[in-house]
Amino acid sequence: MTAPLIERSAALRRLRALGKAMTTPLSPDDYLALINPLWSQRELRGRVEKVVAETERAATLVIRPGWGWTFDHAPGQYIGIGVEIDGKFHWRSYSLSSPPLVEGKTVSITVKAMPEGFLSDHLVNGLEPGTIVRLAAPQGDFTVPDPPPEKMLFVVGGSGITPVMSILRTLDRRDQMPDATLVYSATSEEDMMFLYELRVLALRYPGFTFHERFTDTDGMFTADQLDEAVPDWRERTTWACGPGPMLDAFTEHYAEQGLEKQIHVERFTLNVASGGDAGGTATFGVGGPTVEVDGATTLLEAGERAGVNMLYGCRMGICHTCDVPLASGRVRDLRSGDEHGEPGEYIQTCISVAVGDCTLSV
């Protein structure tokens, strides 16, 4: 006869307790990692399967996630990736360039090495296949409904193509490419990511129009050129991703036309609002390290300067990985210029600056 459930549960608890005792001082999770480094109950992990060069300065990282990962992300979303360099984990967020539910159970991000980007350069030029990385689950609302709108427009510049590639690859996989137009700007043909694949898509689908623009020879694509390039742009739902000034110009243009609800924007950099004087003394934990900051230094940067182990992800106010409680003082949101200072309120350190003296509970 099968033992009663309560007896089996008690026995299972004793077995787990024994297993934990046997693995002290290491946790069971540590032993799982010895068997397979992707097995972890504490965090999402992944293994870099390969690094594929896209251009001289950009590469696609194909990553095999471990336990706890689901492959049903929405096209256009981004993930966090943490890489250990010199004993310290560095986190950034990157758009997924792969469609959901990829065969072989991998996901891909495409990274462009930026002159000021320490981690982006390492990912493109220094990351070896087989490297174990930490992952944060997909998030973001730069997505397309299912079914998609009948008429779509994508306006992208530089690495802004990465979330759009996830969307286009998904539409291609589903064989439901609508009337879609892509206006894609890069400095040169050699610098344009996914150029061959996009040209093939344009040949495969009569309804997909691909405008290539190379700023070295053609100049910047501006909002007032929409009428010539895409005469029916007012009838299309638009997704725009790229440099901040480009996005500002297009959102302003749509607003002037009363079409602000028709454009969806994804920013890779923080859009800073103008504000009054800020700065002061930032303290990290009661009695903790203290640093003098100006009105342009975020509390995340200040904590790093003070030697505090600050958590972060996107560094632009999206993922909330950096949230910590405010113990005292006031801070300003760099995006909106709004000030706030309720004790115990969680603030995003990557987009907040001190307004006078403040203390964070870290």
Backbone torsions as a table, in degrees:
resi	resn	phi	psi	omega
1	MET	NA	146.0	177.8
2	THR	-73.3	136.4	179.5
3	ALA	-65.3	146.7	177.6
4	PRO	-55.6	151.4	-176.9
5	LEU	-57.2	-40.3	-177.2
6	ILE	-64.4	-35.0	178.8
7	GLU	-71.0	-42.4	179.8
8	ARG	-64.2	-37.7	179.3
9	SER	-64.8	-42.3	179.0
10	ALA	-64.3	-40.8	178.8
11	ALA	-64.9	-38.5	179.6
12	LEU	-65.5	-39.0	178.1
13	ARG	-63.9	-41.8	179.2
14	ARG	-64.1	-38.6	179.7
15	LEU	-64.9	-41.7	178.1
16	ARG	-64.5	-42.0	179.3
17	ALA	-62.5	-40.8	178.2
18	LEU	-64.1	-43.1	178.9
19	GLY	-61.3	-39.2	179.8
20	LYS	-67.9	-40.7	179.9
21	ALA	-64.3	-37.3	-178.3
22	MET	-70.1	-23.6	-176.9
23	THR	-97.6	0.7	176.6
24	THR	-66.0	137.4	10.8
25	PRO	-87.6	-4.4	177.7
26	LEU	-83.3	151.7	176.8
27	SER	-85.7	160.8	175.5
28	PRO	-55.1	-31.5	179.7
29	ASP	-62.4	-35.4	179.3
30	ASP	-65.3	-36.7	179.8
31	TYR	-74.0	-33.4	174.2
32	LEU	-59.4	-41.0	-178.6
33	ALA	-65.4	-29.9	176.7
34	LEU	-66.8	-33.8	178.1
35	ILE	-75.5	-48.0	179.9
36	ASN	-149.3	115.9	-176.0
37	PRO	-62.8	-14.0	177.9
38	LEU	-86.8	-5.5	179.1
39	TRP	-90.7	110.9	178.2
40	SER	-151.9	135.4	175.3
41	GLN	-92.8	-10.9	-174.4
42	ARG	-94.6	-27.3	-173.5
43	GLU	-153.6	158.7	173.7
44	LEU	-82.1	132.6	179.9
45	ARG	-127.9	163.1	175.5
46	GLY	-151.7	158.9	177.3
47	ARG	-117.0	130.5	177.3
48	VAL	-72.5	113.6	-178.5
49	GLU	-80.8	-41.7	178.4
50	LYS	-161.1	158.5	177.2
51	VAL	-120.9	115.6	-173.9
52	VAL	-108.9	120.0	178.8
53	ALA	-68.1	130.5	176.0
54	GLU	-102.5	-43.6	173.4
55	THR	-140.0	-174.9	178.8
56	GLU	-63.0	-27.9	-175.2
57	ARG	-116.2	7.4	-176.4
58	ALA	-136.5	148.1	-179.9
59	ALA	-147.4	150.8	174.3
60	THR	-99.3	127.9	176.0
61	LEU	-99.5	117.9	175.8
62	VAL	-93.9	119.1	-170.8
63	ILE	-120.8	133.6	174.3
64	ARG	-100.0	105.9	179.7
65	PRO	-71.5	157.1	179.1
66	GLY	-99.6	-152.8	-177.7
67	TRP	-53.9	143.9	172.7
68	GLY	90.9	-6.6	-177.2
69	TRP	-90.6	140.5	171.9
70	THR	-114.5	146.2	-172.9
71	PHE	-103.1	22.4	-176.9
72	ASP	-106.4	35.2	177.6
73	HIS	-62.3	157.7	177.2
74	ALA	-84.3	136.1	176.7
75	PRO	-55.9	132.0	-178.6
76	GLY	102.9	-9.1	179.8
77	GLN	-80.9	170.5	-179.4
78	TYR	-125.1	163.0	176.2
79	ILE	-127.7	161.2	171.1
80	GLY	-94.8	144.1	176.8
81	ILE	-134.1	130.7	179.0
82	GLY	-114.8	126.9	-177.6
83	VAL	-123.2	132.9	179.3
84	GLU	-84.4	121.7	177.5
85	ILE	-130.9	120.2	-179.6
86	ASP	54.5	42.5	174.6
87	GLY	80.9	3.5	-179.0
88	LYS	-128.0	136.4	178.6
89	PHE	-83.2	130.9	176.8
90	HIS	-112.3	128.9	-175.8
91	TRP	-112.7	141.0	169.7
92	ARG	-147.2	164.0	176.1
93	SER	-112.9	137.7	179.8
94	TYR	-137.6	143.8	178.0
95	SER	-67.5	142.3	172.1
96	LEU	-73.4	132.4	175.9
97	SER	-101.4	-5.4	179.7
98	SER	-95.4	154.1	174.5
99	PRO	-76.9	164.6	177.1
100	PRO	-65.9	160.6	173.3
101	LEU	53.5	49.9	-178.9
102	VAL	-71.9	134.5	175.8
103	GLU	-61.5	140.1	-176.1
104	GLY	90.3	-3.5	173.6
105	LYS	58.4	50.9	173.7
106	THR	-125.8	161.9	171.3
107	VAL	-126.9	160.7	-177.9
108	SER	-132.7	140.8	167.1
109	ILE	-122.7	147.6	178.1
110	THR	-117.8	123.2	-170.9
111	VAL	-117.6	136.0	174.1
112	LYS	-106.7	126.4	-179.9
113	ALA	-71.6	122.2	-179.5
114	MET	-104.4	146.6	-178.3
115	PRO	-55.2	-36.9	-179.1
116	GLU	-95.4	5.3	-173.4
117	GLY	-99.0	97.1	-179.4
118	PHE	-59.6	-49.3	-175.8
119	LEU	-74.3	-39.6	-178.6
120	SER	-61.3	-39.6	178.3
121	ASP	-65.4	-38.3	178.8
122	HIS	-66.3	-41.1	-179.2
123	LEU	-64.5	-38.5	-176.9
124	VAL	-79.6	-40.9	-169.7
125	ASN	-112.9	-12.0	-173.7
126	GLY	-126.6	-5.0	-175.2
127	LEU	-87.3	128.8	-178.6
128	GLU	-96.4	141.7	171.8
129	PRO	-55.5	140.6	-176.0
130	GLY	99.3	-12.0	179.2
131	THR	-64.8	133.9	175.7
132	ILE	-90.3	128.1	-179.5
133	VAL	-122.3	160.9	172.2
134	ARG	-95.2	149.2	-176.0
135	LEU	-128.5	151.3	169.3
136	ALA	-116.4	142.0	-172.9
137	ALA	-60.5	152.3	-179.6
138	PRO	-60.2	144.2	174.5
139	GLN	-155.9	174.8	-179.4
140	GLY	116.0	153.0	-177.7
141	ASP	-118.9	20.1	174.1
142	PHE	-83.3	66.1	-169.6
143	THR	-126.2	165.8	-178.6
144	VAL	-114.4	133.9	179.1
145	PRO	-66.5	161.1	177.8
146	ASP	-120.7	112.1	5.5
147	PRO	-74.9	157.4	-178.0
148	PRO	-74.8	164.6	175.1
149	PRO	-60.6	155.6	-179.0
150	GLU	-66.9	-31.8	-179.0
151	LYS	-129.9	124.2	-175.3
152	MET	-128.9	152.1	175.4
153	LEU	-136.6	131.4	174.9
154	PHE	-116.3	124.3	176.5
155	VAL	-118.6	113.1	-174.4
156	VAL	-135.2	154.5	175.2
157	GLY	-135.2	136.1	176.2
158	GLY	58.5	-131.7	-178.4
159	SER	-72.2	-1.8	174.2
160	GLY	-62.6	-8.7	178.7
161	ILE	-72.6	-20.0	-169.8
162	THR	-61.9	-50.0	178.2
163	PRO	-68.0	-29.8	179.0
164	VAL	-68.2	-33.4	176.6
165	MET	-63.6	-38.8	176.7
166	SER	-60.8	-41.3	179.5
167	ILE	-66.5	-48.9	-177.7
168	LEU	-65.3	-39.7	178.6
169	ARG	-65.1	-34.8	177.9
170	THR	-68.5	-44.7	177.3
171	LEU	-61.0	-39.2	178.1
172	ASP	-65.1	-44.1	-179.6
173	ARG	-61.9	-38.5	179.9
174	ARG	-81.6	-6.5	-177.4
175	ASP	54.6	44.0	178.8
176	GLN	-131.5	43.4	178.1
177	MET	-67.1	117.3	179.3
178	PRO	-83.0	-165.5	171.4
179	ASP	-73.2	99.7	-172.7
180	ALA	-128.1	140.5	177.2
181	THR	-125.1	133.4	176.6
182	LEU	-117.1	123.2	171.1
183	VAL	-110.0	111.5	-170.8
184	TYR	-123.1	122.5	-179.8
185	SER	-110.8	134.4	172.3
186	ALA	-142.8	165.0	-175.5
187	THR	-64.3	-37.4	-178.1
188	SER	-154.5	170.5	178.3
189	GLU	-61.9	-37.1	-179.6
190	GLU	-68.8	-22.4	-176.6
191	ASP	-96.4	-1.1	-176.8
192	MET	-89.2	114.0	-179.2
193	MET	-72.3	144.9	174.5
194	PHE	62.8	23.8	-173.7
195	LEU	-60.1	-47.7	-178.2
196	TYR	-63.2	-44.7	-178.8
197	GLU	-62.2	-39.8	179.4
198	LEU	-67.6	-38.2	176.7
199	ARG	-64.2	-37.9	177.5
200	VAL	-65.5	-42.8	177.6
201	LEU	-59.1	-40.6	-180.0
202	ALA	-65.0	-32.4	176.8
203	LEU	-75.7	-33.6	-176.0
204	ARG	-74.8	-37.3	-174.6
205	TYR	-115.7	113.4	178.8
206	PRO	-59.7	-26.8	-178.6
207	GLY	-84.4	-3.6	-179.5
208	PHE	-101.9	117.8	-179.3
209	THR	-109.3	128.8	-176.2
210	PHE	-118.3	113.7	175.1
211	HIS	-99.2	112.6	175.8
212	GLU	-88.8	133.1	178.2
213	ARG	-135.7	125.6	-178.4
214	PHE	-112.4	112.5	-170.1
215	THR	-67.9	-24.2	177.8
216	ASP	-61.9	-32.7	-177.7
217	THR	-112.9	-32.9	-174.9
218	ASP	-97.3	-13.9	-174.4
219	GLY	80.1	174.8	-178.5
220	MET	-70.6	143.0	172.4
221	PHE	-82.8	124.0	-175.1
222	THR	-113.1	161.4	-175.8
223	ALA	-62.0	-33.0	-178.4
224	ASP	-74.6	-3.9	175.8
225	GLN	-93.2	-0.8	-179.5
226	LEU	-60.6	-41.3	-177.5
227	ASP	-57.9	-38.4	-179.6
228	GLU	-77.5	-43.0	-175.6
229	ALA	-76.9	-41.0	-177.0
230	VAL	-135.1	81.5	-172.7
231	PRO	-54.9	-31.0	-178.2
232	ASP	-100.0	27.7	-175.3
233	TRP	-59.2	-28.8	-179.9
234	ARG	-66.0	-19.3	-179.1
235	GLU	-93.1	-1.5	-173.5
236	ARG	-108.1	143.9	168.1
237	THR	-78.6	130.9	-170.1
238	THR	-114.2	139.6	171.1
239	TRP	-119.6	125.2	-176.8
240	ALA	-126.2	134.7	179.7
241	CYS	-150.1	132.1	-179.3
242	GLY	163.4	-156.2	-178.8
243	PRO	-60.6	148.2	-177.2
244	GLY	-55.0	-47.9	179.9
245	PRO	-59.7	-37.0	177.2
246	MET	-63.3	-45.6	-179.4
247	LEU	-65.7	-39.6	177.5
248	ASP	-59.7	-43.8	-177.6
249	ALA	-65.4	-41.2	-178.2
250	PHE	-73.4	-39.1	178.0
251	THR	-65.7	-37.5	176.8
252	GLU	-65.3	-40.9	-179.7
253	HIS	-63.8	-43.5	179.0
254	TYR	-65.1	-39.2	179.2
255	ALA	-64.0	-40.1	178.3
256	GLU	-62.5	-28.7	179.3
257	GLN	-90.5	2.3	-177.6
258	GLY	71.5	24.5	-175.3
259	LEU	-117.0	25.4	-174.9
260	GLU	-61.2	-23.8	179.3
261	LYS	-80.2	-7.7	-178.0
262	GLN	-93.5	-3.6	-177.1
263	ILE	-118.0	131.7	176.4
264	HIS	-111.1	131.8	-172.5
265	VAL	-122.1	138.1	173.4
266	GLU	-123.4	121.1	-178.6
267	ARG	-105.0	140.6	175.0
268	PHE	-100.3	-7.7	179.4
269	THR	-130.9	157.0	-178.4
270	LEU	-72.2	128.2	176.5
271	ASN	-92.5	106.6	-171.1
272	VAL	-89.8	130.0	176.4
273	ALA	-87.2	152.0	176.0
274	SER	-75.0	148.2	-178.9
275	GLY	-154.7	180.0	-179.9
276	GLY	-81.2	-165.1	-179.9
277	ASP	-65.4	144.2	176.4
278	ALA	-146.8	179.7	-177.8
279	GLY	113.3	165.9	-178.5
280	GLY	157.2	-148.9	179.9
281	THR	-110.1	122.7	177.9
282	ALA	-104.9	127.0	179.8
283	THR	-115.5	134.6	-174.4
284	PHE	-110.1	94.3	-173.9
285	GLY	88.1	143.8	179.4
286	VAL	-60.8	121.4	-176.8
287	GLY	77.2	7.7	-177.4
288	GLY	-86.0	-171.2	-178.6
289	PRO	-62.6	149.1	-176.6
290	THR	-127.8	143.6	179.4
291	VAL	-144.1	141.3	175.3
292	GLU	-83.0	132.0	-177.0
293	VAL	-130.3	153.3	174.2
294	ASP	-97.9	-177.1	-175.3
295	GLY	-77.3	-0.8	178.7
296	ALA	-109.0	-6.1	-177.8
297	THR	-96.1	119.3	179.8
298	THR	-70.5	159.1	178.3
299	LEU	-66.2	-27.8	173.8
300	LEU	-63.8	-48.2	178.9
301	GLU	-64.3	-37.3	179.4
302	ALA	-64.6	-42.7	178.2
303	GLY	-63.0	-42.0	177.7
304	GLU	-62.8	-38.7	178.6
305	ARG	-64.0	-33.3	-179.1
306	ALA	-84.0	0.5	178.8
307	GLY	83.9	16.8	179.6
308	VAL	-86.9	139.3	178.3
309	ASN	-79.3	90.8	-176.9
310	MET	-92.8	130.2	175.3
311	LEU	-78.8	145.3	175.9
312	TYR	-160.7	163.7	177.0
313	GLY	-132.1	-87.3	-173.6
314	CYS	-77.6	-25.5	-176.8
315	ARG	61.4	27.3	177.7
316	MET	-145.8	21.7	170.7
317	GLY	80.1	25.6	-178.4
318	ILE	-109.1	-48.8	-166.0
319	CYS	-86.9	-17.7	178.5
320	HIS	67.5	14.2	175.8
321	THR	-62.7	-29.5	-172.6
322	CYS	-89.5	3.2	-175.4
323	ASP	-60.5	131.6	172.5
324	VAL	-139.7	155.8	178.3
325	PRO	-73.4	144.1	174.5
326	LEU	-90.6	118.0	-178.8
327	ALA	-79.2	-41.2	179.6
328	SER	-162.5	162.3	178.2
329	GLY	93.8	-171.6	-178.2
330	ARG	-130.2	152.0	178.4
331	VAL	-134.2	162.8	176.9
332	ARG	-122.2	136.2	174.7
333	ASP	-79.0	118.6	-177.1
334	LEU	-65.3	-24.6	-177.2
335	ARG	-77.4	-44.6	-175.0
336	SER	-102.1	-20.7	-174.3
337	GLY	83.3	-0.7	-178.3
338	ASP	-73.1	141.8	175.9
339	GLU	-104.5	146.8	176.0
340	HIS	-154.7	158.6	-174.4
341	GLY	-168.2	43.2	174.9
342	GLU	-79.4	124.0	178.1
343	PRO	-56.8	133.8	-178.8
344	GLY	89.5	-10.9	178.8
345	GLU	-69.1	135.3	177.7
346	TYR	-80.7	132.4	179.1
347	ILE	-121.8	154.0	176.6
348	GLN	-90.5	107.5	-173.6
349	THR	-67.4	-22.4	-176.4
350	CYS	-76.0	-15.3	-178.9
351	ILE	-128.3	16.0	-179.4
352	SER	-116.7	140.7	175.5
353	VAL	-121.8	155.9	-179.1
354	ALA	-73.7	141.1	170.7
355	VAL	-117.5	90.6	-169.7
356	GLY	83.5	-160.2	-179.2
357	ASP	-79.7	141.9	177.2
358	CYS	-148.7	155.9	178.8
359	THR	-128.5	132.4	177.9
360	LEU	-105.4	144.6	176.9
361	SER	-89.3	89.9	-179.9
362	VAL	-121.5	NA	NA
